[in-house]
Amino acid sequence: MGKNKGARIIITLECTSDHSASLAKRQQGVFRYTSSKNRRNTPGRLELKKFCRRCNCHTIFKEIK
């Protein structure tokens, strides 16, 4: 029998910035990261500052479902 993974779940983080000036050099689309979090410790939506290759700078990434 396999073990139960508990409260840890896999989440998707999506870029929230709107840099239309830098889109001329970069491709179109939405940039996303995947990560994991503990559901008991952080019940709300997670926000992290990470590097976005589309925007070419560090921006805030928010958890989506």
N, CA, C, O and CB atoms as a CASP TS submission, in Angstrom:
PFRMAT TS
TARGET T0000
AUTHOR 0000-0000-0000
METHOD Language model
MODEL 1
PARENT N/A
ATOM      1  N   MET     1       0.824  -1.174   0.000  1.00  0.00           N
ATOM      2  CA  MET     1       0.000   0.000   0.000  1.00  0.00           C
ATOM      3  C   MET     1       0.873   1.244   0.000  1.00  0.00           C
ATOM      4  O   MET     1       1.893   1.279   0.688  1.00  0.00           O
ATOM      5  CB  MET     1      -0.940  -0.006   1.195  1.00  0.00           C
ATOM      6  N   GLY     2       0.497   2.256  -0.751  1.00  0.00           N
ATOM      7  CA  GLY     2       1.256   3.505  -0.797  1.00  0.00           C
ATOM      8  C   GLY     2       0.916   4.409   0.371  1.00  0.00           C
ATOM      9  O   GLY     2      -0.152   4.307   0.974  1.00  0.00           O
ATOM     10  N   LYS     3       1.845   5.289   0.674  1.00  0.00           N
ATOM     11  CA  LYS     3       1.619   6.226   1.774  1.00  0.00           C
ATOM     12  C   LYS     3       0.781   7.404   1.306  1.00  0.00           C
ATOM     13  O   LYS     3       0.832   7.802   0.142  1.00  0.00           O
ATOM     14  CB  LYS     3       2.953   6.720   2.349  1.00  0.00           C
ATOM     15  N   ASN     4       0.015   7.951   2.227  1.00  0.00           N
ATOM     16  CA  ASN     4      -0.766   9.153   1.944  1.00  0.00           C
ATOM     17  C   ASN     4       0.169  10.356   1.968  1.00  0.00           C
ATOM     18  O   ASN     4       0.983  10.477   2.883  1.00  0.00           O
ATOM     19  CB  ASN     4      -1.931   9.328   2.972  1.00  0.00           C
ATOM     20  N   LYS     5       0.073  11.241   0.992  1.00  0.00           N
ATOM     21  CA  LYS     5       0.966  12.386   0.918  1.00  0.00           C
ATOM     22  C   LYS     5       0.640  13.467   1.931  1.00  0.00           C
ATOM     23  O   LYS     5       1.446  14.376   2.130  1.00  0.00           O
ATOM     24  CB  LYS     5       0.928  12.964  -0.452  1.00  0.00           C
ATOM     25  N   GLY     6      -0.499  13.400   2.568  1.00  0.00           N
ATOM     26  CA  GLY     6      -0.834  14.356   3.606  1.00  0.00           C
ATOM     27  C   GLY     6      -1.355  15.672   3.059  1.00  0.00           C
ATOM     28  O   GLY     6      -2.154  15.700   2.123  1.00  0.00           O
ATOM     29  N   ALA     7      -0.888  16.768   3.657  1.00  0.00           N
ATOM     30  CA  ALA     7      -1.432  18.082   3.341  1.00  0.00           C
ATOM     31  C   ALA     7      -0.668  18.780   2.220  1.00  0.00           C
ATOM     32  O   ALA     7      -1.044  19.886   1.831  1.00  0.00           O
ATOM     33  CB  ALA     7      -1.424  18.948   4.574  1.00  0.00           C
ATOM     34  N   ARG     8       0.400  18.167   1.683  1.00  0.00           N
ATOM     35  CA  ARG     8       1.207  18.821   0.656  1.00  0.00           C
ATOM     36  C   ARG     8       0.560  18.628  -0.716  1.00  0.00           C
ATOM     37  O   ARG     8       0.282  17.501  -1.126  1.00  0.00           O
ATOM     38  CB  ARG     8       2.653  18.265   0.659  1.00  0.00           C
ATOM     39  N   ILE     9       0.322  19.748  -1.430  1.00  0.00           N
ATOM     40  CA  ILE     9      -0.313  19.696  -2.742  1.00  0.00           C
ATOM     41  C   ILE     9       0.541  20.440  -3.764  1.00  0.00           C
ATOM     42  O   ILE     9       1.362  21.281  -3.397  1.00  0.00           O
ATOM     43  CB  ILE     9      -1.736  20.295  -2.685  1.00  0.00           C
ATOM     44  N   ILE    10       0.349  20.134  -5.036  1.00  0.00           N
ATOM     45  CA  ILE    10       1.053  20.804  -6.132  1.00  0.00           C
ATOM     46  C   ILE    10       0.199  21.974  -6.602  1.00  0.00           C
ATOM     47  O   ILE    10      -1.003  21.831  -6.828  1.00  0.00           O
ATOM     48  CB  ILE    10       1.350  19.813  -7.314  1.00  0.00           C
ATOM     49  N   ILE    11       0.843  23.146  -6.746  1.00  0.00           N
ATOM     50  CA  ILE    11       0.132  24.353  -7.171  1.00  0.00           C
ATOM     51  C   ILE    11       0.790  24.912  -8.429  1.00  0.00           C
ATOM     52  O   ILE    11       1.920  24.555  -8.761  1.00  0.00           O
ATOM     53  CB  ILE    11       0.118  25.422  -6.037  1.00  0.00           C
ATOM     54  N   THR    12       0.078  25.785  -9.116  1.00  0.00           N
ATOM     55  CA  THR    12       0.589  26.474 -10.295  1.00  0.00           C
ATOM     56  C   THR    12       0.639  27.965 -10.005  1.00  0.00           C
ATOM     57  O   THR    12      -0.337  28.543  -9.527  1.00  0.00           O
ATOM     58  CB  THR    12      -0.288  26.180 -11.545  1.00  0.00           C
ATOM     59  N   LEU    13       1.785  28.590 -10.297  1.00  0.00           N
ATOM     60  CA  LEU    13       1.970  30.024 -10.100  1.00  0.00           C
ATOM     61  C   LEU    13       1.997  30.697 -11.459  1.00  0.00           C
ATOM     62  O   LEU    13       2.698  30.248 -12.365  1.00  0.00           O
ATOM     63  CB  LEU    13       3.273  30.325  -9.303  1.00  0.00           C
ATOM     64  N   GLU    14       1.229  31.785 -11.605  1.00  0.00           N
ATOM     65  CA  GLU    14       1.125  32.489 -12.882  1.00  0.00           C
ATOM     66  C   GLU    14       1.534  33.943 -12.725  1.00  0.00           C
ATOM     67  O   GLU    14       1.231  34.565 -11.707  1.00  0.00           O
ATOM     68  CB  GLU    14      -0.302  32.398 -13.435  1.00  0.00           C
ATOM     69  N   CYS    15       2.218  34.491 -13.720  1.00  0.00           N
ATOM     70  CA  CYS    15       2.675  35.879 -13.711  1.00  0.00           C
ATOM     71  C   CYS    15       1.468  36.813 -13.739  1.00  0.00           C
ATOM     72  O   CYS    15       0.501  36.572 -14.462  1.00  0.00           O
ATOM     73  CB  CYS    15       3.616  36.162 -14.915  1.00  0.00           C
ATOM     74  N   THR    16       1.537  37.886 -12.941  1.00  0.00           N
ATOM     75  CA  THR    16       0.416  38.814 -12.855  1.00  0.00           C
ATOM     76  C   THR    16       0.713  40.178 -13.458  1.00  0.00           C
ATOM     77  O   THR    16      -0.161  41.045 -13.484  1.00  0.00           O
ATOM     78  CB  THR    16       0.012  38.982 -11.429  1.00  0.00           C
ATOM     79  N   SER    17       1.943  40.382 -13.946  1.00  0.00           N
ATOM     80  CA  SER    17       2.294  41.712 -14.458  1.00  0.00           C
ATOM     81  C   SER    17       1.729  41.933 -15.860  1.00  0.00           C
ATOM     82  O   SER    17       1.360  40.991 -16.561  1.00  0.00           O
ATOM     83  CB  SER    17       3.820  41.892 -14.474  1.00  0.00           C
ATOM     84  N   ASP    18       1.674  43.198 -16.241  1.00  0.00           N
ATOM     85  CA  ASP    18       1.164  43.567 -17.560  1.00  0.00           C
ATOM     86  C   ASP    18       2.190  44.479 -18.222  1.00  0.00           C
ATOM     87  O   ASP    18       2.009  45.695 -18.270  1.00  0.00           O
ATOM     88  CB  ASP    18      -0.239  44.268 -17.459  1.00  0.00           C
ATOM     89  N   HIS    19       3.255  43.893 -18.727  1.00  0.00           N
ATOM     90  CA  HIS    19       4.315  44.655 -19.391  1.00  0.00           C
ATOM     91  C   HIS    19       4.129  44.547 -20.903  1.00  0.00           C
ATOM     92  O   HIS    19       4.715  43.669 -21.537  1.00  0.00           O
ATOM     93  CB  HIS    19       5.731  44.141 -18.966  1.00  0.00           C
ATOM     94  N   SER    20       3.335  45.414 -21.471  1.00  0.00           N
ATOM     95  CA  SER    20       3.081  45.350 -22.911  1.00  0.00           C
ATOM     96  C   SER    20       4.250  45.904 -23.712  1.00  0.00           C
ATOM     97  O   SER    20       4.378  45.579 -24.892  1.00  0.00           O
ATOM     98  CB  SER    20       1.811  46.115 -23.258  1.00  0.00           C
ATOM     99  N   ALA    21       5.115  46.733 -23.111  1.00  0.00           N
ATOM    100  CA  ALA    21       6.257  47.298 -23.833  1.00  0.00           C
ATOM    101  C   ALA    21       7.310  46.237 -24.118  1.00  0.00           C
ATOM    102  O   ALA    21       7.959  46.282 -25.163  1.00  0.00           O
ATOM    103  CB  ALA    21       6.877  48.446 -23.038  1.00  0.00           C
ATOM    104  N   SER    22       7.492  45.277 -23.205  1.00  0.00           N
ATOM    105  CA  SER    22       8.523  44.264 -23.396  1.00  0.00           C
ATOM    106  C   SER    22       8.044  43.094 -24.249  1.00  0.00           C
ATOM    107  O   SER    22       8.836  42.204 -24.556  1.00  0.00           O
ATOM    108  CB  SER    22       8.995  43.755 -22.059  1.00  0.00           C
ATOM    109  N   LEU    23       6.775  43.069 -24.638  1.00  0.00           N
ATOM    110  CA  LEU    23       6.263  41.961 -25.428  1.00  0.00           C
ATOM    111  C   LEU    23       6.747  41.986 -26.870  1.00  0.00           C
ATOM    112  O   LEU    23       6.635  40.980 -27.571  1.00  0.00           O
ATOM    113  CB  LEU    23       4.768  41.972 -25.401  1.00  0.00           C
ATOM    114  N   ALA    24       7.279  43.109 -27.324  1.00  0.00           N
ATOM    115  CA  ALA    24       7.770  43.183 -28.691  1.00  0.00           C
ATOM    116  C   ALA    24       8.967  42.258 -28.890  1.00  0.00           C
ATOM    117  O   ALA    24       9.111  41.660 -29.956  1.00  0.00           O
ATOM    118  CB  ALA    24       8.149  44.623 -29.043  1.00  0.00           C
ATOM    119  N   LYS    25       9.828  42.130 -27.876  1.00  0.00           N
ATOM    120  CA  LYS    25      11.005  41.277 -27.979  1.00  0.00           C
ATOM    121  C   LYS    25      10.724  39.844 -27.547  1.00  0.00           C
ATOM    122  O   LYS    25      11.444  38.929 -27.945  1.00  0.00           O
ATOM    123  CB  LYS    25      12.126  41.845 -27.148  1.00  0.00           C
ATOM    124  N   ARG    26       9.699  39.638 -26.747  1.00  0.00           N
ATOM    125  CA  ARG    26       9.390  38.312 -26.207  1.00  0.00           C
ATOM    126  C   ARG    26       8.195  37.692 -26.918  1.00  0.00           C
ATOM    127  O   ARG    26       7.429  38.386 -27.586  1.00  0.00           O
ATOM    128  CB  ARG    26       9.116  38.399 -24.704  1.00  0.00           C
ATOM    129  N   GLN    27       8.042  36.369 -26.767  1.00  0.00           N
ATOM    130  CA  GLN    27       6.916  35.682 -27.382  1.00  0.00           C
ATOM    131  C   GLN    27       5.640  35.923 -26.588  1.00  0.00           C
ATOM    132  O   GLN    27       5.685  36.280 -25.410  1.00  0.00           O
ATOM    133  CB  GLN    27       7.197  34.184 -27.491  1.00  0.00           C
ATOM    134  N   GLN    28       4.523  35.727 -27.232  1.00  0.00           N
ATOM    135  CA  GLN    28       3.226  35.902 -26.584  1.00  0.00           C
ATOM    136  C   GLN    28       2.925  34.688 -25.709  1.00  0.00           C
ATOM    137  O   GLN    28       3.462  33.605 -25.944  1.00  0.00           O
ATOM    138  CB  GLN    28       2.104  36.110 -27.638  1.00  0.00           C
ATOM    139  N   GLY    29       2.084  34.860 -24.717  1.00  0.00           N
ATOM    140  CA  GLY    29       1.669  33.757 -23.865  1.00  0.00           C
ATOM    141  C   GLY    29       1.816  34.092 -22.402  1.00  0.00           C
ATOM    142  O   GLY    29       2.252  35.184 -22.040  1.00  0.00           O
ATOM    143  N   VAL    30       1.449  33.143 -21.564  1.00  0.00           N
ATOM    144  CA  VAL    30       1.495  33.320 -20.124  1.00  0.00           C
ATOM    145  C   VAL    30       2.589  32.410 -19.583  1.00  0.00           C
ATOM    146  O   VAL    30       2.695  31.250 -19.981  1.00  0.00           O
ATOM    147  CB  VAL    30       0.111  33.009 -19.462  1.00  0.00           C
ATOM    148  N   PHE    31       3.403  32.942 -18.672  1.00  0.00           N
ATOM    149  CA  PHE    31       4.489  32.152 -18.101  1.00  0.00           C
ATOM    150  C   PHE    31       4.062  31.633 -16.738  1.00  0.00           C
ATOM    151  O   PHE    31       3.502  32.382 -15.938  1.00  0.00           O
ATOM    152  CB  PHE    31       5.790  32.988 -17.988  1.00  0.00           C
ATOM    153  N   ARG    32       4.325  30.338 -16.460  1.00  0.00           N
ATOM    154  CA  ARG    32       3.878  29.704 -15.222  1.00  0.00           C
ATOM    155  C   ARG    32       4.990  28.870 -14.606  1.00  0.00           C
ATOM    156  O   ARG    32       5.846  28.330 -15.307  1.00  0.00           O
ATOM    157  CB  ARG    32       2.650  28.832 -15.481  1.00  0.00           C
ATOM    158  N   TYR    33       4.961  28.775 -13.278  1.00  0.00           N
ATOM    159  CA  TYR    33       5.811  27.888 -12.500  1.00  0.00           C
ATOM    160  C   TYR    33       4.922  26.880 -11.785  1.00  0.00           C
ATOM    161  O   TYR    33       3.750  27.158 -11.535  1.00  0.00           O
ATOM    162  CB  TYR    33       6.686  28.686 -11.486  1.00  0.00           C
ATOM    163  N   THR    34       5.467  25.708 -11.451  1.00  0.00           N
ATOM    164  CA  THR    34       4.777  24.774 -10.582  1.00  0.00           C
ATOM    165  C   THR    34       5.585  24.627  -9.306  1.00  0.00           C
ATOM    166  O   THR    34       6.815  24.662  -9.334  1.00  0.00           O
ATOM    167  CB  THR    34       4.568  23.400 -11.277  1.00  0.00           C
ATOM    168  N   SER    35       4.901  24.465  -8.202  1.00  0.00           N
ATOM    169  CA  SER    35       5.527  24.347  -6.904  1.00  0.00           C
ATOM    170  C   SER    35       4.610  23.527  -6.013  1.00  0.00           C
ATOM    171  O   SER    35       3.556  23.068  -6.453  1.00  0.00           O
ATOM    172  CB  SER    35       5.819  25.743  -6.285  1.00  0.00           C
ATOM    173  N   SER    36       5.010  23.343  -4.762  1.00  0.00           N
ATOM    174  CA  SER    36       4.158  22.642  -3.813  1.00  0.00           C
ATOM    175  C   SER    36       4.060  23.454  -2.540  1.00  0.00           C
ATOM    176  O   SER    36       4.948  24.246  -2.223  1.00  0.00           O
ATOM    177  CB  SER    36       4.697  21.227  -3.519  1.00  0.00           C
ATOM    178  N   LYS    37       2.971  23.252  -1.812  1.00  0.00           N
ATOM    179  CA  LYS    37       2.774  23.957  -0.554  1.00  0.00           C
ATOM    180  C   LYS    37       2.046  23.047   0.412  1.00  0.00           C
ATOM    181  O   LYS    37       1.407  22.073   0.014  1.00  0.00           O
ATOM    182  CB  LYS    37       1.991  25.273  -0.765  1.00  0.00           C
ATOM    183  N   ASN    38       2.153  23.380   1.690  1.00  0.00           N
ATOM    184  CA  ASN    38       1.448  22.656   2.729  1.00  0.00           C
ATOM    185  C   ASN    38       0.105  23.344   2.958  1.00  0.00           C
ATOM    186  O   ASN    38       0.053  24.522   3.309  1.00  0.00           O
ATOM    187  CB  ASN    38       2.287  22.592   4.043  1.00  0.00           C
ATOM    188  N   ARG    39      -0.955  22.612   2.762  1.00  0.00           N
ATOM    189  CA  ARG    39      -2.301  23.176   2.844  1.00  0.00           C
ATOM    190  C   ARG    39      -2.650  23.632   4.255  1.00  0.00           C
ATOM    191  O   ARG    39      -3.404  24.589   4.427  1.00  0.00           O
ATOM    192  CB  ARG    39      -3.318  22.161   2.371  1.00  0.00           C
ATOM    193  N   ARG    40      -2.105  22.951   5.273  1.00  0.00           N
ATOM    194  CA  ARG    40      -2.411  23.319   6.661  1.00  0.00           C
ATOM    195  C   ARG    40      -1.707  24.601   7.080  1.00  0.00           C
ATOM    196  O   ARG    40      -2.296  25.409   7.798  1.00  0.00           O
ATOM    197  CB  ARG    40      -2.020  22.191   7.602  1.00  0.00           C
ATOM    198  N   ASN    41      -0.460  24.813   6.655  1.00  0.00           N
ATOM    199  CA  ASN    41       0.295  25.997   7.059  1.00  0.00           C
ATOM    200  C   ASN    41      -0.103  27.244   6.276  1.00  0.00           C
ATOM    201  O   ASN    41      -0.121  28.338   6.842  1.00  0.00           O
ATOM    202  CB  ASN    41       1.772  25.745   6.887  1.00  0.00           C
ATOM    203  N   THR    42      -0.423  27.108   4.990  1.00  0.00           N
ATOM    204  CA  THR    42      -0.796  28.257   4.152  1.00  0.00           C
ATOM    205  C   THR    42      -2.125  27.954   3.463  1.00  0.00           C
ATOM    206  O   THR    42      -2.134  27.503   2.318  1.00  0.00           O
ATOM    207  CB  THR    42       0.320  28.575   3.091  1.00  0.00           C
ATOM    208  N   PRO    43      -3.237  28.191   4.136  1.00  0.00           N
ATOM    209  CA  PRO    43      -4.534  27.876   3.524  1.00  0.00           C
ATOM    210  C   PRO    43      -4.931  28.862   2.427  1.00  0.00           C
ATOM    211  O   PRO    43      -5.728  28.513   1.555  1.00  0.00           O
ATOM    212  CB  PRO    43      -5.608  27.852   4.587  1.00  0.00           C
ATOM    213  N   GLY    44      -4.394  30.087   2.449  1.00  0.00           N
ATOM    214  CA  GLY    44      -4.732  31.082   1.434  1.00  0.00           C
ATOM    215  C   GLY    44      -3.914  30.889   0.169  1.00  0.00           C
ATOM    216  O   GLY    44      -3.097  29.974   0.069  1.00  0.00           O
ATOM    217  N   ARG    45      -4.149  31.767  -0.791  1.00  0.00           N
ATOM    218  CA  ARG    45      -3.407  31.709  -2.046  1.00  0.00           C
ATOM    219  C   ARG    45      -1.981  32.218  -1.849  1.00  0.00           C
ATOM    220  O   ARG    45      -1.761  33.206  -1.150  1.00  0.00           O
ATOM    221  CB  ARG    45      -4.121  32.529  -3.133  1.00  0.00           C
ATOM    222  N   LEU    46      -1.027  31.548  -2.459  1.00  0.00           N
ATOM    223  CA  LEU    46       0.377  31.865  -2.296  1.00  0.00           C
ATOM    224  C   LEU    46       0.804  32.906  -3.328  1.00  0.00           C
ATOM    225  O   LEU    46       0.372  32.847  -4.479  1.00  0.00           O
ATOM    226  CB  LEU    46       1.233  30.597  -2.418  1.00  0.00           C
ATOM    227  N   GLU    47       1.650  33.860  -2.925  1.00  0.00           N
ATOM    228  CA  GLU    47       2.221  34.861  -3.817  1.00  0.00           C
ATOM    229  C   GLU    47       3.724  34.864  -3.620  1.00  0.00           C
ATOM    230  O   GLU    47       4.201  35.037  -2.498  1.00  0.00           O
ATOM    231  CB  GLU    47       1.615  36.276  -3.555  1.00  0.00           C
ATOM    232  N   LEU    48       4.483  34.673  -4.703  1.00  0.00           N
ATOM    233  CA  LEU    48       5.936  34.675  -4.657  1.00  0.00           C
ATOM    234  C   LEU    48       6.482  35.598  -5.728  1.00  0.00           C
ATOM    235  O   LEU    48       5.878  35.761  -6.788  1.00  0.00           O
ATOM    236  CB  LEU    48       6.493  33.254  -4.833  1.00  0.00           C
ATOM    237  N   LYS    49       7.633  36.205  -5.444  1.00  0.00           N
ATOM    238  CA  LYS    49       8.298  37.045  -6.424  1.00  0.00           C
ATOM    239  C   LYS    49       9.343  36.190  -7.134  1.00  0.00           C
ATOM    240  O   LYS    49      10.316  35.751  -6.521  1.00  0.00           O
ATOM    241  CB  LYS    49       8.947  38.306  -5.753  1.00  0.00           C
ATOM    242  N   LYS    50       9.137  35.957  -8.432  1.00  0.00           N
ATOM    243  CA  LYS    50      10.016  35.093  -9.216  1.00  0.00           C
ATOM    244  C   LYS    50      10.343  35.778 -10.545  1.00  0.00           C
ATOM    245  O   LYS    50       9.736  36.789 -10.897  1.00  0.00           O
ATOM    246  CB  LYS    50       9.358  33.701  -9.457  1.00  0.00           C
ATOM    247  N   PHE    51      11.301  35.219 -11.274  1.00  0.00           N
ATOM    248  CA  PHE    51      11.714  35.787 -12.556  1.00  0.00           C
ATOM    249  C   PHE    51      10.778  35.312 -13.655  1.00  0.00           C
ATOM    250  O   PHE    51      10.526  34.116 -13.796  1.00  0.00           O
ATOM    251  CB  PHE    51      13.172  35.404 -12.885  1.00  0.00           C
ATOM    252  N   CYS    52      10.269  36.255 -14.429  1.00  0.00           N
ATOM    253  CA  CYS    52       9.399  35.951 -15.568  1.00  0.00           C
ATOM    254  C   CYS    52      10.198  36.134 -16.844  1.00  0.00           C
ATOM    255  O   CYS    52      10.693  37.228 -17.118  1.00  0.00           O
ATOM    256  CB  CYS    52       8.125  36.857 -15.574  1.00  0.00           C
ATOM    257  N   ARG    53      10.328  35.072 -17.626  1.00  0.00           N
ATOM    258  CA  ARG    53      11.079  35.165 -18.882  1.00  0.00           C
ATOM    259  C   ARG    53      10.338  35.988 -19.926  1.00  0.00           C
ATOM    260  O   ARG    53      10.960  36.570 -20.815  1.00  0.00           O
ATOM    261  CB  ARG    53      11.360  33.774 -19.431  1.00  0.00           C
ATOM    262  N   ARG    54       9.024  36.040 -19.824  1.00  0.00           N
ATOM    263  CA  ARG    54       8.237  36.840 -20.762  1.00  0.00           C
ATOM    264  C   ARG    54       8.443  38.329 -20.530  1.00  0.00           C
ATOM    265  O   ARG    54       8.585  39.094 -21.485  1.00  0.00           O
ATOM    266  CB  ARG    54       6.755  36.496 -20.641  1.00  0.00           C
ATOM    267  N   CYS    55       8.461  38.751 -19.249  1.00  0.00           N
ATOM    268  CA  CYS    55       8.621  40.157 -18.895  1.00  0.00           C
ATOM    269  C   CYS    55      10.091  40.551 -18.760  1.00  0.00           C
ATOM    270  O   CYS    55      10.425  41.736 -18.787  1.00  0.00           O
ATOM    271  CB  CYS    55       7.887  40.451 -17.599  1.00  0.00           C
ATOM    272  N   ASN    56      10.970  39.555 -18.614  1.00  0.00           N
ATOM    273  CA  ASN    56      12.411  39.760 -18.454  1.00  0.00           C
ATOM    274  C   ASN    56      12.734  40.534 -17.171  1.00  0.00           C
ATOM    275  O   ASN    56      13.666  41.338 -17.159  1.00  0.00           O
ATOM    276  CB  ASN    56      12.974  40.505 -19.669  1.00  0.00           C
ATOM    277  N   CYS    57      11.978  40.303 -16.094  1.00  0.00           N
ATOM    278  CA  CYS    57      12.243  40.932 -14.796  1.00  0.00           C
ATOM    279  C   CYS    57      11.554  40.095 -13.717  1.00  0.00           C
ATOM    280  O   CYS    57      10.783  39.185 -14.017  1.00  0.00           O
ATOM    281  CB  CYS    57      11.737  42.428 -14.765  1.00  0.00           C
ATOM    282  N   HIS    58      11.846  40.419 -12.460  1.00  0.00           N
ATOM    283  CA  HIS    58      11.214  39.748 -11.333  1.00  0.00           C
ATOM    284  C   HIS    58       9.830  40.370 -11.090  1.00  0.00           C
ATOM    285  O   HIS    58       9.704  41.585 -10.933  1.00  0.00           O
ATOM    286  CB  HIS    58      12.106  39.849 -10.053  1.00  0.00           C
ATOM    287  N   THR    59       8.815  39.533 -11.062  1.00  0.00           N
ATOM    288  CA  THR    59       7.446  39.989 -10.852  1.00  0.00           C
ATOM    289  C   THR    59       6.761  39.073  -9.830  1.00  0.00           C
ATOM    290  O   THR    59       7.313  38.047  -9.432  1.00  0.00           O
ATOM    291  CB  THR    59       6.655  40.011 -12.197  1.00  0.00           C
ATOM    292  N   ILE    60       5.571  39.455  -9.422  1.00  0.00           N
ATOM    293  CA  ILE    60       4.802  38.664  -8.463  1.00  0.00           C
ATOM    294  C   ILE    60       4.021  37.589  -9.221  1.00  0.00           C
ATOM    295  O   ILE    60       3.320  37.873 -10.192  1.00  0.00           O
ATOM    296  CB  ILE    60       3.837  39.571  -7.631  1.00  0.00           C
ATOM    297  N   PHE    61       4.159  36.366  -8.755  1.00  0.00           N
ATOM    298  CA  PHE    61       3.423  35.236  -9.292  1.00  0.00           C
ATOM    299  C   PHE    61       2.393  34.816  -8.258  1.00  0.00           C
ATOM    300  O   PHE    61       2.726  34.645  -7.085  1.00  0.00           O
ATOM    301  CB  PHE    61       4.373  34.057  -9.658  1.00  0.00           C
ATOM    302  N   LYS    62       1.133  34.646  -8.683  1.00  0.00           N
ATOM    303  CA  LYS    62       0.056  34.257  -7.779  1.00  0.00           C
ATOM    304  C   LYS    62      -0.407  32.844  -8.109  1.00  0.00           C
ATOM    305  O   LYS    62      -0.329  32.382  -9.247  1.00  0.00           O
ATOM    306  CB  LYS    62      -1.124  35.251  -7.870  1.00  0.00           C
ATOM    307  N   GLU    63      -0.889  32.184  -7.070  1.00  0.00           N
ATOM    308  CA  GLU    63      -1.397  30.819  -7.222  1.00  0.00           C
ATOM    309  C   GLU    63      -2.717  30.830  -7.969  1.00  0.00           C
ATOM    310  O   GLU    63      -3.601  31.637  -7.679  1.00  0.00           O
ATOM    311  CB  GLU    63      -1.566  30.141  -5.850  1.00  0.00           C
ATOM    312  N   ILE    64      -2.844  29.927  -8.933  1.00  0.00           N
ATOM    313  CA  ILE    64      -4.100  29.756  -9.665  1.00  0.00           C
ATOM    314  C   ILE    64      -4.569  28.316  -9.457  1.00  0.00           C
ATOM    315  O   ILE    64      -3.802  27.471  -8.995  1.00  0.00           O
ATOM    316  CB  ILE    64      -3.926  30.085 -11.201  1.00  0.00           C
ATOM    317  N   LYS    65      -5.820  28.043  -9.796  1.00  0.00           N
ATOM    318  CA  LYS    65      -6.334  26.673  -9.676  1.00  0.00           C
ATOM    319  C   LYS    65      -6.602  26.084 -11.020  1.00  0.00           C
ATOM    320  O   LYS    65      -7.039  24.937 -11.116  1.00  0.00           O
ATOM    321  CB  LYS    65      -7.596  26.635  -8.843  1.00  0.00           C
TER
END
